[in-house]
Amino acid sequence: MLDGKKVLFSGMQATGNITLGNYMGALKNWIDLNNDDSYQCFNCVVDLHSLTVRQDPAELRKRARTLLSLYIAAGLDPVKNCIYYQSHVSGHAELSWILNCFTYMGELSRMTQFKDKSAKHADNINAGLFTYPVLMAADILLFQTDVVPVGADQKQHLEITRDIAERFNGVYGDVFTIPEPYIGKVGAKIMSLQEPDKKMSKSDENVNATIYLMDDPDTVIRKFKRAVTDSDNEIRYTDEKPGIKNLIDIYSAVTNKTAGEVEREFDGKGYGDFKLAVGEAVNSVLVPIHQRMDELSKDKAYIDGIIKENSDKANYFATKTLRKVQKKIGLPERVR
Ligand code: AQP
């Protein structure tokens, strides 16, 4: 708790252009929860995490800034929420090292994301990829976080964060708050439009598989029209129809309708009509974000001000936890 409010922490990597999956599984929930005044929110661009995959320096810097602006354009209030870059708060990396010493090789090697990403980047299976969940645990524990809104794919990383925190508290007393995941009921796992058994991902090489938040309206409609479905023509929410199920999930997340309501709305209509409706519904969310991004891109000083102010604020709270941890584990006190 911070100033009587629950602490919420969440972050996104600047590894590529943000997708509709990132928006529905994470960002949309951050915005909904952040608008609730009972939370003190830290929303981070996890640029250090992005380094586990080789990045072009200029591109990474540009993407990180775009992502930070996108948080605001999508509806996060930068006055109420602390929106900052992970690399501007050195406590993330410092706590991560300490927590590495409380994490076992065996538990890290069981992480599904490590297995998936090692297969995807077989030429660069670096130690950072392996210890990624420890840095994520540090991100969360640094702010004594109560709630972490994530997509379903991050549930395992939340579990290991809790394990590390409990292990540490078991030795040193109640140092860390034990965080809870918050996984939304709809949109927790948006699937690829081309391979609906695979999650939609920023780094998918097939651009038609992914809706990017900055896709223009015509591109969005075209991608939905090309979405892989099945040879049937019935709009039904079932695991036997993964493509249609995914489109219903997307439509439900945007319109707040249940899967049953969507089935009834499109009863007797074909896939063509449905795909167009999904595309239009998604555009109704994306177009206002594009307009706000356009305004923000013209106001460099405003974004710079947010970056400066919020990194000071994040550093202040991070340092408090870090000093407590350093003292507990026996590192020498600083002489003033
Ligand atoms: N398809 C998805 N559906 C719902 N939620 C998703 N998230 C990611 N993909 C989906 C959630 O988005 C948040 C930020 O994710 P991240 O930036 O940490 O990276 P990621 O999980 O590795 O996402 P990507 O898009 O798949 O990136 P790449 O391709 O770089 O690996 C998280 O809360 C995640 O759950």
Residues whose N, C-alpha, C, O or C-beta is under 5 A from the ligand:
A	BS01	AQP	G11 M12 Q13 T15 G21 N22 G25 A26 P149 V150 G151 A152 D153 Q154 G187 A188 K189 I190 M191 K199 M200 S201 K202 S203 D204
